[in-house]
């Protein structure tokens, strides 16, 4: 994953966190995994053209632990 994409994923997950735990604005990322649902296919520039996968991150802060998911889907003909 490119650095700018990783930053965007973590940022989106932190936004989810702030919605669920509004009194704790600065969670710490403890773990990040990728779950592949449908193998991704990339073009020559490294951009995804097909596939489905999830980024799963565990965040902790202010005595709370949450697992945040961000799902990617490219080139899909049906809803998922």
Secondary structure, DSSP 4 states (H G I P E B T S, - for coil): --HHHHHHHHHHHHHHHHHH-TT----EEEEEEEEEEEEEEE-TTS-EEEEEEEEEEEEEETTEEEEEEEEEEES-SS--
